[in-house]
Amino acid sequence: MGLVTEIVALPAAPLRGVMWVLDKVVRAAEREYYDPGPVQEALAALERERQEGGVDDDEEFEQREQALMRRLEEIRAYQLGQAGPGGA
């Protein structure tokens, strides 16, 4: 029965291959998008910029900082969702 199933499913093999590749691309993109490292680096760079006088306006600093903090919260929520109900 396994051989017959493989022969019948053979025309769908290219589609399965494309779906496999797309799954790998999506997973890689998600890993990159939900990586907290670049956001943490941007927060550190923002603080350095403020200390060096690059950001004089407190309101501008707070807006940029809040945007980065919201992004970190989004990343954390995604990671918790990926961990499942028990958390990890």
Biopython code that builds the backbone (N, CA, C, O; Angstrom):
import numpy as np
from Bio.PDB.StructureBuilder import StructureBuilder

atoms = [
    (1, "MET", "N", (0.823, -1.192, 0.000)),
    (1, "MET", "CA", (0.000, 0.000, 0.000)),
    (1, "MET", "C", (0.864, 1.251, 0.000)),
    (1, "MET", "O", (0.454, 2.260, -0.574)),
    (2, "GLY", "N", (2.054, 1.233, 0.624)),
    (2, "GLY", "CA", (2.927, 2.389, 0.661)),
    (2, "GLY", "C", (3.408, 2.795, -0.713)),
    (2, "GLY", "O", (3.485, 3.987, -1.011)),
    (3, "LEU", "N", (3.733, 1.831, -1.556)),
    (3, "LEU", "CA", (4.209, 2.124, -2.907)),
    (3, "LEU", "C", (3.105, 2.755, -3.740)),
    (3, "LEU", "O", (3.348, 3.709, -4.479)),
    (4, "VAL", "N", (1.899, 2.228, -3.623)),
    (4, "VAL", "CA", (0.768, 2.782, -4.367)),
    (4, "VAL", "C", (0.506, 4.217, -3.929)),
    (4, "VAL", "O", (0.260, 5.085, -4.767)),
    (5, "THR", "N", (0.554, 4.472, -2.650)),
    (5, "THR", "CA", (0.342, 5.825, -2.131)),
    (5, "THR", "C", (1.401, 6.775, -2.668)),
    (5, "THR", "O", (1.085, 7.896, -3.065)),
    (6, "GLU", "N", (2.645, 6.340, -2.683)),
    (6, "GLU", "CA", (3.724, 7.190, -3.204)),
    (6, "GLU", "C", (3.534, 7.495, -4.685)),
    (6, "GLU", "O", (3.765, 8.623, -5.122)),
    (7, "ILE", "N", (3.113, 6.495, -5.461)),
    (7, "ILE", "CA", (2.909, 6.700, -6.898)),
    (7, "ILE", "C", (1.750, 7.670, -7.139)),
    (7, "ILE", "O", (1.836, 8.543, -8.003)),
    (8, "VAL", "N", (0.676, 7.515, -6.378)),
    (8, "VAL", "CA", (-0.481, 8.406, -6.537)),
    (8, "VAL", "C", (-0.124, 9.830, -6.093)),
    (8, "VAL", "O", (-0.600, 10.798, -6.685)),
    (9, "ALA", "N", (0.697, 9.959, -5.070)),
    (9, "ALA", "CA", (1.053, 11.274, -4.536)),
    (9, "ALA", "C", (2.202, 11.937, -5.302)),
    (9, "ALA", "O", (2.516, 13.101, -5.052)),
    (10, "LEU", "N", (2.820, 11.224, -6.214)),
    (10, "LEU", "CA", (3.976, 11.752, -6.948)),
    (10, "LEU", "C", (3.705, 13.086, -7.642)),
    (10, "LEU", "O", (4.568, 13.963, -7.590)),
    (11, "PRO", "N", (2.563, 13.286, -8.283)),
    (11, "PRO", "CA", (2.334, 14.589, -8.923)),
    (11, "PRO", "C", (2.346, 15.765, -7.942)),
    (11, "PRO", "O", (2.589, 16.901, -8.349)),
    (12, "ALA", "N", (2.091, 15.512, -6.677)),
    (12, "ALA", "CA", (2.077, 16.591, -5.687)),
    (12, "ALA", "C", (3.466, 16.855, -5.102)),
    (12, "ALA", "O", (3.626, 17.773, -4.298)),
    (13, "ALA", "N", (4.461, 16.075, -5.486)),
    (13, "ALA", "CA", (5.805, 16.217, -4.915)),
    (13, "ALA", "C", (6.375, 17.629, -5.098)),
    (13, "ALA", "O", (6.913, 18.178, -4.137)),
    (14, "PRO", "N", (6.285, 18.237, -6.274)),
    (14, "PRO", "CA", (6.823, 19.608, -6.406)),
    (14, "PRO", "C", (6.133, 20.589, -5.463)),
    (14, "PRO", "O", (6.787, 21.466, -4.899)),
    (15, "LEU", "N", (4.835, 20.452, -5.289)),
    (15, "LEU", "CA", (4.109, 21.333, -4.388)),
    (15, "LEU", "C", (4.579, 21.131, -2.948)),
    (15, "LEU", "O", (4.755, 22.103, -2.214)),
    (16, "ARG", "N", (4.781, 19.893, -2.546)),
    (16, "ARG", "CA", (5.280, 19.622, -1.201)),
    (16, "ARG", "C", (6.669, 20.237, -1.020)),
    (16, "ARG", "O", (6.985, 20.756, 0.050)),
    (17, "GLY", "N", (7.485, 20.177, -2.054)),
    (17, "GLY", "CA", (8.819, 20.776, -1.987)),
    (17, "GLY", "C", (8.752, 22.285, -1.834)),
    (17, "GLY", "O", (9.488, 22.867, -1.036)),
    (18, "VAL", "N", (7.878, 22.915, -2.591)),
    (18, "VAL", "CA", (7.714, 24.370, -2.505)),
    (18, "VAL", "C", (7.208, 24.752, -1.121)),
    (18, "VAL", "O", (7.685, 25.719, -0.528)),
    (19, "MET", "N", (6.244, 23.997, -0.606)),
    (19, "MET", "CA", (5.695, 24.284, 0.720)),
    (19, "MET", "C", (6.779, 24.123, 1.788)),
    (19, "MET", "O", (6.822, 24.900, 2.742)),
    (20, "TRP", "N", (7.641, 23.140, 1.641)),
    (20, "TRP", "CA", (8.727, 22.924, 2.599)),
    (20, "TRP", "C", (9.675, 24.130, 2.592)),
    (20, "TRP", "O", (10.071, 24.623, 3.649)),
    (21, "VAL", "N", (10.031, 24.595, 1.401)),
    (21, "VAL", "CA", (10.935, 25.744, 1.272)),
    (21, "VAL", "C", (10.276, 26.990, 1.865)),
    (21, "VAL", "O", (10.920, 27.738, 2.601)),
    (22, "LEU", "N", (9.007, 27.219, 1.551)),
    (22, "LEU", "CA", (8.314, 28.384, 2.097)),
    (22, "LEU", "C", (8.258, 28.327, 3.621)),
    (22, "LEU", "O", (8.418, 29.352, 4.283)),
    (23, "ASP", "N", (8.037, 27.158, 4.176)),
    (23, "ASP", "CA", (8.016, 27.014, 5.632)),
    (23, "ASP", "C", (9.367, 27.398, 6.222)),
    (23, "ASP", "O", (9.426, 28.087, 7.240)),
    (24, "LYS", "N", (10.443, 26.961, 5.594)),
    (24, "LYS", "CA", (11.792, 27.292, 6.088)),
    (24, "LYS", "C", (12.048, 28.794, 6.001)),
    (24, "LYS", "O", (12.639, 29.373, 6.913)),
    (25, "VAL", "N", (11.613, 29.425, 4.925)),
    (25, "VAL", "CA", (11.807, 30.873, 4.751)),
    (25, "VAL", "C", (11.018, 31.647, 5.805)),
    (25, "VAL", "O", (11.534, 32.593, 6.400)),
    (26, "VAL", "N", (9.774, 31.244, 6.034)),
    (26, "VAL", "CA", (8.940, 31.923, 7.028)),
    (26, "VAL", "C", (9.551, 31.769, 8.418)),
    (26, "VAL", "O", (9.603, 32.733, 9.180)),
    (27, "ARG", "N", (10.007, 30.584, 8.747)),
    (27, "ARG", "CA", (10.616, 30.363, 10.067)),
    (27, "ARG", "C", (11.878, 31.211, 10.249)),
    (27, "ARG", "O", (12.102, 31.770, 11.323)),
    (28, "ALA", "N", (12.698, 31.306, 9.205)),
    (28, "ALA", "CA", (13.912, 32.125, 9.293)),
    (28, "ALA", "C", (13.552, 33.605, 9.454)),
    (28, "ALA", "O", (14.180, 34.320, 10.235)),
    (29, "ALA", "N", (12.546, 34.053, 8.718)),
    (29, "ALA", "CA", (12.118, 35.450, 8.820)),
    (29, "ALA", "C", (11.562, 35.744, 10.214)),
    (29, "ALA", "O", (11.825, 36.807, 10.778)),
    (30, "GLU", "N", (10.798, 34.811, 10.766)),
    (30, "GLU", "CA", (10.257, 35.005, 12.115)),
    (30, "GLU", "C", (11.377, 35.058, 13.148)),
    (30, "GLU", "O", (11.346, 35.890, 14.055)),
    (31, "ARG", "N", (12.361, 34.180, 13.015)),
    (31, "ARG", "CA", (13.492, 34.199, 13.961)),
    (31, "ARG", "C", (14.197, 35.549, 13.917)),
    (31, "ARG", "O", (14.553, 36.108, 14.954)),
    (32, "GLU", "N", (14.393, 36.060, 12.721)),
    (32, "GLU", "CA", (15.071, 37.352, 12.582)),
    (32, "GLU", "C", (14.209, 38.492, 13.105)),
    (32, "GLU", "O", (14.704, 39.363, 13.820)),
    (33, "TYR", "N", (12.931, 38.496, 12.760)),
    (33, "TYR", "CA", (12.026, 39.577, 13.158)),
    (33, "TYR", "C", (11.816, 39.609, 14.666)),
    (33, "TYR", "O", (11.715, 40.684, 15.258)),
    (34, "TYR", "N", (11.750, 38.446, 15.283)),
    (34, "TYR", "CA", (11.481, 38.361, 16.713)),
    (34, "TYR", "C", (12.743, 38.172, 17.547)),
    (34, "TYR", "O", (12.673, 37.677, 18.672)),
    (35, "ASP", "N", (13.883, 38.558, 17.011)),
    (35, "ASP", "CA", (15.146, 38.514, 17.755)),
    (35, "ASP", "C", (15.270, 39.806, 18.564)),
    (35, "ASP", "O", (15.296, 40.893, 17.987)),
    (36, "PRO", "N", (15.346, 39.699, 19.890)),
    (36, "PRO", "CA", (15.414, 40.915, 20.705)),
    (36, "PRO", "C", (16.771, 41.621, 20.636)),
    (36, "PRO", "O", (16.872, 42.786, 21.022)),
    (37, "GLY", "N", (17.792, 40.955, 20.162)),
    (37, "GLY", "CA", (19.140, 41.524, 20.133)),
    (37, "GLY", "C", (19.243, 42.879, 19.453)),
    (37, "GLY", "O", (19.742, 43.826, 20.061)),
    (38, "PRO", "N", (18.784, 43.004, 18.204)),
    (38, "PRO", "CA", (18.884, 44.305, 17.531)),
    (38, "PRO", "C", (18.110, 45.418, 18.236)),
    (38, "PRO", "O", (18.539, 46.571, 18.221)),
    (39, "VAL", "N", (16.983, 45.089, 18.848)),
    (39, "VAL", "CA", (16.198, 46.105, 19.550)),
    (39, "VAL", "C", (16.941, 46.550, 20.806)),
    (39, "VAL", "O", (16.974, 47.738, 21.125)),
    (40, "GLN", "N", (17.536, 45.596, 21.515)),
    (40, "GLN", "CA", (18.323, 45.939, 22.701)),
    (40, "GLN", "C", (19.536, 46.784, 22.317)),
    (40, "GLN", "O", (19.900, 47.718, 23.031)),
    (41, "GLU", "N", (20.156, 46.451, 21.191)),
    (41, "GLU", "CA", (21.285, 47.251, 20.707)),
    (41, "GLU", "C", (20.829, 48.664, 20.354)),
    (41, "GLU", "O", (21.538, 49.635, 20.620)),
    (42, "ALA", "N", (19.647, 48.776, 19.756)),
    (42, "ALA", "CA", (19.120, 50.101, 19.402)),
    (42, "ALA", "C", (18.835, 50.919, 20.658)),
    (42, "ALA", "O", (19.057, 52.130, 20.670)),
    (43, "LEU", "N", (18.347, 50.271, 21.711)),
    (43, "LEU", "CA", (18.127, 50.984, 22.984)),
    (43, "LEU", "C", (19.449, 51.488, 23.556)),
    (43, "LEU", "O", (19.539, 52.623, 24.022)),
    (44, "ALA", "N", (20.473, 50.637, 23.519)),
    (44, "ALA", "CA", (21.786, 51.044, 24.027)),
    (44, "ALA", "C", (22.350, 52.190, 23.192)),
    (44, "ALA", "O", (22.926, 53.135, 23.731)),
    (45, "ALA", "N", (22.182, 52.102, 21.877)),
    (45, "ALA", "CA", (22.672, 53.164, 20.993)),
    (45, "ALA", "C", (21.929, 54.476, 21.245)),
    (45, "ALA", "O", (22.524, 55.552, 21.205)),
    (46, "LEU", "N", (20.634, 54.376, 21.504)),
    (46, "LEU", "CA", (19.842, 55.572, 21.804)),
    (46, "LEU", "C", (20.340, 56.225, 23.095)),
    (46, "LEU", "O", (20.463, 57.448, 23.170)),
    (47, "GLU", "N", (20.621, 55.421, 24.090)),
    (47, "GLU", "CA", (21.133, 55.962, 25.361)),
    (47, "GLU", "C", (22.510, 56.604, 25.153)),
    (47, "GLU", "O", (22.787, 57.674, 25.695)),
    (48, "ARG", "N", (23.369, 55.948, 24.369)),
    (48, "ARG", "CA", (24.692, 56.535, 24.069)),
    (48, "ARG", "C", (24.531, 57.858, 23.338)),
    (48, "ARG", "O", (25.216, 58.837, 23.634)),
    (49, "GLU", "N", (23.613, 57.869, 22.379)),
    (49, "GLU", "CA", (23.372, 59.090, 21.600)),
    (49, "GLU", "C", (22.909, 60.219, 22.518)),
    (49, "GLU", "O", (23.305, 61.371, 22.343)),
    (50, "ARG", "N", (22.078, 59.887, 23.483)),
    (50, "ARG", "CA", (21.603, 60.905, 24.424)),
    (50, "ARG", "C", (22.759, 61.418, 25.278)),
    (50, "ARG", "O", (22.892, 62.625, 25.483)),
    (51, "GLN", "N", (23.590, 60.512, 25.772)),
    (51, "GLN", "CA", (24.719, 60.906, 26.618)),
    (51, "GLN", "C", (25.738, 61.746, 25.861)),
    (51, "GLN", "O", (26.387, 62.624, 26.430)),
    (52, "GLU", "N", (25.867, 61.462, 24.568)),
    (52, "GLU", "CA", (26.821, 62.211, 23.740)),
    (52, "GLU", "C", (26.227, 63.511, 23.209)),
    (52, "GLU", "O", (26.902, 64.265, 22.508)),
    (53, "GLY", "N", (24.977, 63.772, 23.540)),
    (53, "GLY", "CA", (24.356, 65.021, 23.114)),
    (53, "GLY", "C", (23.664, 64.948, 21.774)),
    (53, "GLY", "O", (23.217, 65.976, 21.265)),
    (54, "GLY", "N", (23.559, 63.783, 21.188)),
    (54, "GLY", "CA", (22.904, 63.637, 19.888)),
    (54, "GLY", "C", (21.398, 63.795, 19.969)),
    (54, "GLY", "O", (20.754, 64.200, 19.001)),
    (55, "VAL", "N", (20.839, 63.474, 21.127)),
    (55, "VAL", "CA", (19.401, 63.633, 21.342)),
    (55, "VAL", "C", (19.232, 64.593, 22.509)),
    (55, "VAL", "O", (19.373, 64.207, 23.670)),
    (56, "ASP", "N", (18.931, 65.842, 22.193)),
    (56, "ASP", "CA", (18.779, 66.857, 23.227)),
    (56, "ASP", "C", (17.343, 66.931, 23.742)),
    (56, "ASP", "O", (17.103, 67.243, 24.908)),
    (57, "ASP", "N", (16.413, 66.645, 22.868)),
    (57, "ASP", "CA", (14.995, 66.786, 23.197)),
    (57, "ASP", "C", (14.523, 65.561, 23.983)),
    (57, "ASP", "O", (14.537, 64.442, 23.469)),
    (58, "ASP", "N", (14.106, 65.781, 25.232)),
    (58, "ASP", "CA", (13.634, 64.680, 26.077)),
    (58, "ASP", "C", (12.408, 64.002, 25.479)),
    (58, "ASP", "O", (12.261, 62.784, 25.583)),
    (59, "GLU", "N", (11.541, 64.768, 24.864)),
    (59, "GLU", "CA", (10.330, 64.197, 24.274)),
    (59, "GLU", "C", (10.686, 63.252, 23.124)),
    (59, "GLU", "O", (10.107, 62.173, 23.002)),
    (60, "GLU", "N", (11.632, 63.656, 22.289)),
    (60, "GLU", "CA", (12.072, 62.801, 21.175)),
    (60, "GLU", "C", (12.683, 61.512, 21.717)),
    (60, "GLU", "O", (12.392, 60.422, 21.225)),
    (61, "PHE", "N", (13.529, 61.645, 22.733)),
    (61, "PHE", "CA", (14.151, 60.463, 23.343)),
    (61, "PHE", "C", (13.084, 59.511, 23.869)),
    (61, "PHE", "O", (13.141, 58.306, 23.622)),
    (62, "GLU", "N", (12.113, 60.054, 24.594)),
    (62, "GLU", "CA", (11.063, 59.214, 25.178)),
    (62, "GLU", "C", (10.226, 58.535, 24.105)),
    (62, "GLU", "O", (9.844, 57.376, 24.266)),
    (63, "GLN", "N", (9.938, 59.228, 23.025)),
    (63, "GLN", "CA", (9.163, 58.629, 21.935)),
    (63, "GLN", "C", (9.925, 57.461, 21.310)),
    (63, "GLN", "O", (9.366, 56.387, 21.086)),
    (64, "ARG", "N", (11.191, 57.685, 21.037)),
    (64, "ARG", "CA", (11.997, 56.627, 20.433)),
    (64, "ARG", "C", (12.175, 55.455, 21.394)),
    (64, "ARG", "O", (12.114, 54.293, 20.992)),
    (65, "GLU", "N", (12.396, 55.777, 22.665)),
    (65, "GLU", "CA", (12.565, 54.733, 23.669)),
    (65, "GLU", "C", (11.274, 53.916, 23.818)),
    (65, "GLU", "O", (11.319, 52.689, 23.897)),
    (66, "GLN", "N", (10.137, 54.597, 23.856)),
    (66, "GLN", "CA", (8.856, 53.899, 23.991)),
    (66, "GLN", "C", (8.582, 52.992, 22.792)),
    (66, "GLN", "O", (8.058, 51.891, 22.955)),
    (67, "ALA", "N", (8.930, 53.444, 21.601)),
    (67, "ALA", "CA", (8.738, 52.610, 20.409)),
    (67, "ALA", "C", (9.571, 51.333, 20.513)),
    (67, "ALA", "O", (9.096, 50.246, 20.183)),
    (68, "LEU", "N", (10.806, 51.472, 20.971)),
    (68, "LEU", "CA", (11.671, 50.296, 21.126)),
    (68, "LEU", "C", (11.168, 49.385, 22.243)),
    (68, "LEU", "O", (11.241, 48.162, 22.124)),
    (69, "MET", "N", (10.665, 49.962, 23.311)),
    (69, "MET", "CA", (10.141, 49.156, 24.406)),
    (69, "MET", "C", (8.875, 48.400, 23.975)),
    (69, "MET", "O", (8.676, 47.248, 24.361)),
    (70, "ARG", "N", (8.026, 49.052, 23.178)),
    (70, "ARG", "CA", (6.845, 48.352, 22.653)),
    (70, "ARG", "C", (7.271, 47.182, 21.778)),
    (70, "ARG", "O", (6.661, 46.113, 21.811)),
    (71, "ARG", "N", (8.313, 47.393, 21.005)),
    (71, "ARG", "CA", (8.820, 46.313, 20.134)),
    (71, "ARG", "C", (9.325, 45.152, 20.982)),
    (71, "ARG", "O", (9.064, 43.993, 20.657)),
    (72, "LEU", "N", (10.044, 45.445, 22.066)),
    (72, "LEU", "CA", (10.508, 44.380, 22.953)),
    (72, "LEU", "C", (9.329, 43.643, 23.593)),
    (72, "LEU", "O", (9.374, 42.423, 23.756)),
    (73, "GLU", "N", (8.289, 44.370, 23.950)),
    (73, "GLU", "CA", (7.096, 43.728, 24.512)),
    (73, "GLU", "C", (6.441, 42.806, 23.487)),
    (73, "GLU", "O", (5.987, 41.714, 23.829)),
    (74, "GLU", "N", (6.393, 43.245, 22.233)),
    (74, "GLU", "CA", (5.831, 42.422, 21.162)),
    (74, "GLU", "C", (6.647, 41.137, 21.002)),
    (74, "GLU", "O", (6.087, 40.052, 20.844)),
    (75, "ILE", "N", (7.967, 41.272, 21.044)),
    (75, "ILE", "CA", (8.847, 40.112, 20.913)),
    (75, "ILE", "C", (8.631, 39.146, 22.073)),
    (75, "ILE", "O", (8.541, 37.935, 21.872)),
    (76, "ARG", "N", (8.550, 39.681, 23.274)),
    (76, "ARG", "CA", (8.349, 38.841, 24.452)),
    (76, "ARG", "C", (7.005, 38.111, 24.383)),
    (76, "ARG", "O", (6.923, 36.924, 24.697)),
    (77, "ALA", "N", (5.956, 38.822, 23.975)),
    (77, "ALA", "CA", (4.639, 38.195, 23.850)),
    (77, "ALA", "C", (4.683, 37.069, 22.814)),
    (77, "ALA", "O", (4.093, 36.009, 23.028)),
    (78, "TYR", "N", (5.369, 37.288, 21.705)),
    (78, "TYR", "CA", (5.509, 36.249, 20.683)),
    (78, "TYR", "C", (6.250, 35.044, 21.253)),
    (78, "TYR", "O", (5.832, 33.902, 21.058)),
    (79, "GLN", "N", (7.344, 35.300, 21.952)),
    (79, "GLN", "CA", (8.121, 34.198, 22.522)),
    (79, "GLN", "C", (7.300, 33.415, 23.541)),
    (79, "GLN", "O", (7.384, 32.188, 23.589)),
    (80, "LEU", "N", (6.515, 34.103, 24.346)),
    (80, "LEU", "CA", (5.659, 33.409, 25.318)),
    (80, "LEU", "C", (4.593, 32.590, 24.599)),
    (80, "LEU", "O", (4.262, 31.485, 25.029)),
    (81, "GLY", "N", (4.061, 33.122, 23.519)),
    (81, "GLY", "CA", (3.067, 32.393, 22.728)),
    (81, "GLY", "C", (3.653, 31.153, 22.088)),
    (81, "GLY", "O", (2.978, 30.129, 21.978)),
    (82, "GLN", "N", (4.909, 31.237, 21.663)),
    (82, "GLN", "CA", (5.577, 30.099, 21.059)),
    (82, "GLN", "C", (5.883, 29.011, 22.088)),
    (82, "GLN", "O", (5.935, 27.825, 21.762)),
    (83, "ALA", "N", (6.086, 29.443, 23.345)),
    (83, "ALA", "CA", (6.429, 28.488, 24.398)),
    (83, "ALA", "C", (5.227, 27.605, 24.745)),
    (83, "ALA", "O", (5.396, 26.504, 25.269)),
    (84, "GLY", "N", (4.031, 28.081, 24.456)),
    (84, "GLY", "CA", (2.838, 27.282, 24.718)),
    (84, "GLY", "C", (2.247, 27.577, 26.084)),
    (84, "GLY", "O", (2.716, 28.465, 26.796)),
    (85, "PRO", "N", (1.210, 26.824, 26.446)),
    (85, "PRO", "CA", (0.482, 27.089, 27.682)),
    (85, "PRO", "C", (1.324, 26.948, 28.942)),
    (85, "PRO", "O", (1.116, 27.696, 29.897)),
    (86, "GLY", "N", (2.257, 26.024, 28.974)),
    (86, "GLY", "CA", (3.069, 25.809, 30.179)),
    (86, "GLY", "C", (4.158, 26.838, 30.366)),
    (86, "GLY", "O", (4.709, 26.968, 31.459)),
    (87, "GLY", "N", (4.480, 27.580, 29.303)),
    (87, "GLY", "CA", (5.579, 28.542, 29.359)),
    (87, "GLY", "C", (6.911, 27.824, 29.420)),
    (87, "GLY", "O", (6.980, 26.638, 29.743)),
    (88, "ALA", "N", (7.972, 28.562, 29.104)),
    (88, "ALA", "CA", (9.290, 27.933, 29.179)),
    (88, "ALA", "C", (10.349, 28.975, 29.365)),
    (88, "ALA", "O", (11.532, 28.644, 29.451)),
]
sb = StructureBuilder()
sb.init_structure("model")
sb.init_model(0)
sb.init_chain("A")
sb.init_seg("    ")
for serial, (resi, resn, name, xyz) in enumerate(atoms, 1):
    if name == "N":
        sb.init_residue(resn, " ", resi, " ")
    sb.init_atom(name, np.array(xyz, "f"), 0.0, 1.0, " ", f" {name:<3s}", serial, name[0])
structure = sb.get_structure()
